[in-house]
Amino acid sequence: MPRNANNADRRNAFNRAVNSLQQHENVSCNHQKDDQWAFRSRGSMECEICHDILPEYVFMCRNCLMKVCASCRRNRLR
């Protein structure tokens, strides 16, 4: 999220991230094991947590197929 984004943009980004996490909670996947993440590099993809567009790769959970960036995988799904 750019530093100059207004509060409405920040709130929308936050709500999208919360909705994405809530959708994946229903799958009963805890994302705790490092070996359940697969590296995917098929062009640009969007992180389902922070919604950044990643030009080269994402990590995809082998259980629930959630696609996340390296930062969200490390910091938000533990």
N, C-alpha and C positions, 0 to 999 in steps of 0.2 A: 504494500500500500504506500503510495507516494506521501511524503511528508506534508505536501500542500493539499491533501485531500480534505474535504470538509467533513463535518461530523456525520451527515447523512450517508456519505460514501463509506465512512468507517463502520457505521452501524449496519449498513447493508452487507458489507464484507463479513462482519462478525456473524450476522444472522445466517448467511450462506454457509459459513464454516460450521456453525452449530447444527444446522439442518443436515449437512453432509454427515457429521458424526452420528447424529441420531438415526439416520437411515442405516448406517452400518452397525449400530449397536444391536439391531434386530437379528443379525446374522450369527451372533454368539461367537465372535472371533476376538481374541484378546491382543493380537499383534505383539506378543511378548518375545517370541523366538526370532532370532536373527535369521535362521535358516528358512523361515516361511516367506521371506521376501525375495522376489525375483526381479532382476534388473531388466528393464524394457527400454529399448532404444529404437523406436519406430517413428521417427520424426517428432514434431512438437506435440506435447500432451499437456493437459491441465492437471495440476495438483487438486485433489478433491477436498483438501482441508483449507489451504490458503488461497486457492484458485489462481496461483501464479502459472503462467504459461512457460513450460520448460522446453527449450528448443532441441535438446538432445536426448534426455532420458528421464524416466521416472522409476520408482520401485512399485511393484504390484504384489499385494498380498496373495499368496497361493490359495488361501482359504476363502476369502470373501471378494477377491479381485479388486479391492480398493487400490487406487493409484495415487501415490503421494510423492512429494519431493524428498530429498535426503534430509532437509532440515526438519520437516514435519515428522518424518519417520523417527528421527533421533529425539526430538524434543516434545512432541505433542501426543505421541501414541505409546508412551511408556507408563 
